[in-house]
Amino acid sequence: MPHLIAEPADLRAALAGAALAARGPVGFVPTMGYLHEGHAELIRRARAETGGPVVVSVFVNPLQFGVGEDLSRYPRDLERDLRLAGEAGADVLFHPSPETMYPEGFNTQVSVAGVSEPLDGAARPGHFTGVTTVVLKLLNMVSPQRAYFGEKDWQQLAVVRRMVQDLNVPVEVVGVPTVREASGLALSSRNSYLTEEQRARAAVLSRALRAVQAAYDAGERHTQVLRQAGLEVLASEPEAVPDYLSVVGPDLREPDLLLPHPLNRVLVAVRMFGVRLIDNMPLQGSGGRTA
């Protein structure tokens, strides 16, 4: 089982101790807990690539939840998290309290312009400020060489990378491909809100993404046409209410015409069965028509 640590000073002492410090650079996996196979893959990557101790944080960050969102009911199970983190290879599970992270008088926030503004930034005002504030605090506490994030939260990954670059934070941010259920549904802690039948129906998100990819493979580059291919699939599921389905370039903005680029992506956010689900997929391929 990983060491369970709640205080930053104890975390620093553990990582500086002979047992862990001698093993090399630290790998870090920040999470909000209720771990699943997607988190386990992040931990395994950190274990394989850093060679040193792996720290997993479990902290349900109140700053990134808006009014009326699911902060109070967000799934929590620390014993389960300890077990799954240990099985995947974590050495330390850092579980600070909200009072530790945001003590009385806390009055500093970190905001990233540009990539944080469209998509979830528009749908969830203040969300990414909460994300970047807590991620920077955690990076300062853990001081890892590498930090691992899932590509399912593609915009979050882009925002964190921009923050790290702009603020000269000495860490490599590593994105890890999305892990999916057999149906295609992206793994998420929020999937626990859904019944088995609802999870099967929620796979409409990945089908919509694949429909956009199919249109892209056929040579379509007009983003309105690409987006419509995905929206038509979402419309086949009456419970799916889209927040957005957007075809974006590397800046996370949607141009009229998508030029070939390795960071082209289609992203979707949908509300189903009282749950907000997100997913994304790279748009791969270089040929295509432009008129």
N, C-alpha and C positions, 0 to 999 in steps of 0.2 A: 504494500500500500504506500502511496506517496505520503510525504510529510505534510500534514495539514497545518498551515500557518495563517494567522489572521492579522498580524501587525507588520508594517513595513520594516521596522528595525529588526524584527526576528527574521524576516525574509533575507535582508542583507547579511545578517550574521550567518545564516545557514549557507548562503551562496559563497560567502567568504571562508567558510570552514574548510578544513583539510579534505574532508570526505567528498565534497562537491567541487571545490575550486580546482583541485588537481586534475579534474576530468576534462577541463577545457571550456570553450565558449558556451554560453547559455543560449538555448533555444526557448522561445516563448510562444504560448498559444493563449491569447485572451479570449474568454468566452463569457456568456451570461449563464452558463450552467445548463442543466438538464441535457447532459452530453449524449450524443448519438454517434453513429458510425462515421458521419462526416467529421466530427471533432476528433474521433479516434484516428482518422487518416491524417489530420493535421499534426497530431502528437507523434504518430509514427514517422512522418516526414521530418519533423524536428529532431527526433531521436536519431534517424539515419544520417542526416545531413550536418548536424552540428558536432556530434561526437561528445558533447558535454552534457551537463544536466539540463533537463527539460522542466520548465515551469508552466503550469496551467493556472490561469486565474479564473475564478468563478465569482462574478459580481453582476447582479442585476442592477444596471446603472439607471437611477431615476432620471438623470438629466436628459436621456435620449427618448423618454416617453412623453408624448403630448397629453393634453387634457382629453380624458375619455378613452385613452388607450389602455392596454392590458397590464399595466405595472403590477397591480395587486394580485392578479390571477396568473401571472407568468409562471410557468411550471418550475418547481424547485424540488430537488432531492439530493442533498449533499452526500449522503452515504452512497447512493448510486453513482454520483459523479466521481467520488473517490475510487470506487471499484473500477469503473470504466477507464478513468485516467491511468490508474495503475496498470491495468491490463494492456493498455496501449503503449506504456513505457514512460510515463511521467514520473519525475522524482519529487516534485513539490506541487501541492495544490494550494494556491494563495486565495484565501477567502476573506477579504476585508469586509468590514461593516460599512454601511452608508456613513456613519459618524466618523469612521476612520478616513474614508475617502473625501468627505466633505464636512470637515469640522466646523463648529460655530465660527462665523466670520468669513467663511470661504467666499471669495468674491471675484474669481478669475475664470474666464472662459477662453477657449481657443476656437477661432472661427476661420474656416478656409473658404475663400471666395471662388467663383468659377465653377469647378466641377461639383461643388456641393449644392448648386442652385437649382438645376432642373430636376425632373423625375421625383425621387423621394424627397429631395430638398424642397420642392414646391408642394408636394402632397403632405409633408410632415414638417412644418416650419419649426426650426430649432433643433431638429433631430440630429443633424450632423455636427452641430456645435457641441451637443452632449457627447457624441461619439468621440470627436477629436480631443475634447477636454479629458475624458477618462483614459483614452488610449495614451495620450502624452504623459499623464500621471503614472500610468502603469509602466510605460517604457522607462521612465525615470526611476521607478522603484526597482524594476527587475534588471535593468541594464543589459539586455540580451544582445547577442551578435545578430541573430535573426529572429524575426517575428512572423508567425504564420497565420494567414487569414484565408477563409474560404472564398472562392470566386462566386459562390451563390450571391453574396452581397457585393456585387461588382462595383457599384458606385461607392460603397463604403471603402473598398480596397483602393479605388482611385483617389478618394479624399485623403485617406491615411498616407498613401504614397506622396501626395502633394505636400501634406503637412511635414512629413519627415524630410523631404527634399528642401522645402522652403526654410525650415528651422534648423537645418544641419544636425538632425538627430542621428547619432552614429549607429544605425541599425539597418539591416537589409530586410525589406518587407517582401515576403514570399507569398504569392498567390497559389492556392491549391485547387485543382478542378473540383467541380461540384460532384458530390456523391448522391446517387439517386436510388429510389426504390425501383423494383422491377417494372412498375407501371410507367416510370419516367418521372414521377414526382420527386422534386428535389428534397433531400432530407432537411428537416428544420425542427427545432424544438417545438415550434407552434403546431406541427403536425399532430402533436399529442392531444390537441383540442378536438380532432376529427375522429369520427368513427371509421371503421375499415371501409365501409361503402363510400363515405365522404372522401376519404383519401384517394380511392380509385377514381372518383369523379374529378377530384382536384388535379389529376394528371392532364386535364385539358390545358393547363398552362404549358407543359412541355410539348404537347401536340401543336399548340399555337406557335411556339417557337420553331418547331420543325417545319411548319407550313411556311414560315418566313424564309427559312433556310432553303426549302425546296424552290421557292420563287427566285431566290438569289442564285441558286444553282442553275436555274433555267435562264439566267441572264438578266433578270430584272434589277435595276439599280435606282429607280425612283422610289423614294422612301414612302410616299403616300400609298403606292401600289403594294409595296412590301408589307407595310403596316396593315393594310386592309386584308391581306392574306391571313394574317394572324388573328385579326378581329373577327373574321368570319368563323374561324374555329371556336373562339371564345363564345360567340353568339349561339353555338350549338348546345351550350350548357346553361340552362336558365338560371342557375344559382350564381353564375360567374358575373360579377359586376366590376369591370376594369377601372382601376385608378388611372392606368396608362398602359399602352403598349407602344414602345418607341424604338426606332431604328436609328442608332447613333454612330458617330465617328469617334475618334480618340478623345475628343474634348467633351464627350457625353451630350453634345448638341445634335439635333436632327437636321441635317442639310436637306435640300430638295433632291439632290442627287448624291448617292453614296459612292465616293471614290475608293478604290481598293486600298485597304490598310489592315494590318494584322490586329488592330484593336477595334475594328468595327464590331458592333454588338447589337443584339436585339434584347431589350429588357421589358419585363412585364410585371405589373402589380395588380392583383385581383382580390376582391373581397368575396369570400364564399363561406356560407354557413357561420357567419359571424366572425370569421378569421381573415386576416389580411396575409396573403401569400405572395412571395416574390420569386422570380426566376430570371435567368438570362442565358444566352447562348452566343458563342462567337459566330460571326458570319464569315465563312471560309470560302476561298475561291477568288480568282482574279479576273476572269473573263466576263463578258456580258455586254448587253446592249445599253445604249444611253439615249435612245430616242424611239 
